Amino acid sequence: MGRRPEGKAENLFKNLGKRIDELLKEIKDAGEKAKNSERFEELKRNGETLKKDFENFKDNNKGMIDDLEKGIDRVGKDLKEAFDKAFKTKKED
């Protein structure tokens, strides 16, 4: 016996239902994109604020940062010298 063929109205409503589902999905996706876009802009603003704050911190603490850099350089050189002495081959003696 099989299934009877769909009528024009049934086919129309079936296609209309599919299109409505697609439209609802597109609306949902657009809403999520808008939220993500707003969040991205907020993060961008926060990043700029942090960048400015860090620049101000560097300017206000320049002496301390310079001393820290010099200390790190000195420690690095001392470590290099220690490793060079520790792993010096006997041929170089």
C-alpha positions in Angstrom: 0.0 0.0 0.0 2.7 2.6 0.5 2.5 6.2 1.3 0.2 8.4 -0.6 1.8 11.4 -2.4 2.0 14.7 -0.6 -0.4 17.3 -1.5 0.6 20.8 -2.5 -0.4 22.3 0.8 1.5 19.6 2.7 4.6 20.2 0.6 4.3 24.0 1.1 4.0 23.7 4.9 6.9 21.3 5.0 9.2 23.7 3.0 7.9 26.6 5.0 8.8 24.8 8.3 12.3 24.1 7.0 12.8 27.8 6.1 11.5 29.0 9.4 14.0 26.6 11.2 16.8 28.0 9.1 15.8 31.6 9.8 15.6 30.9 13.5 19.1 29.4 13.4 20.5 32.4 11.5 18.9 34.8 14.1 20.4 32.8 16.9 23.8 32.8 15.2 23.6 36.6 14.6 22.8 37.2 18.2 25.8 35.2 19.3 28.0 37.0 16.9 26.8 40.4 18.2 27.6 39.3 21.8 31.0 38.0 20.8 31.7 41.3 18.9 30.7 43.3 22.0 32.9 41.2 24.2 35.8 41.5 21.8 35.5 45.3 21.8 35.4 45.3 25.6 38.5 43.1 25.7 40.2 45.5 23.2 39.4 48.5 25.4 40.7 46.6 28.5 43.9 45.7 26.6 44.5 49.4 25.8 43.9 50.4 29.4 46.3 47.8 30.6 48.9 48.9 28.0 48.6 52.5 29.2 48.8 51.4 32.9 51.9 49.4 32.2 53.5 52.3 30.3 52.7 54.6 33.3 54.1 52.0 35.7 57.3 51.7 33.7 57.7 55.5 33.6 57.0 55.9 37.3 59.4 53.1 38.2 62.1 53.6 35.6 65.0 53.6 38.2 63.9 50.3 39.8 63.4 48.7 36.3 66.8 49.8 35.2 68.4 48.4 38.3 66.5 45.2 37.8 67.7 44.9 34.2 71.3 45.5 35.3 71.0 42.9 38.0 69.6 40.4 35.6 72.4 41.1 33.1 75.0 40.7 35.8 73.6 37.4 37.0 73.5 36.2 33.4 77.1 37.0 32.9 78.1 35.4 36.2 76.2 32.2 35.3 77.9 32.1 31.9 81.3 32.5 33.4 80.5 29.8 36.0 79.4 27.4 33.3 82.4 28.2 31.2 84.7 27.4 34.1 82.8 24.3 35.1 82.7 22.8 31.7 86.1 23.9 30.4 87.8 21.0 28.7 91.3 20.0 29.7 92.7 20.8 26.2 92.0 24.5 26.9 94.1 24.4 30.2 
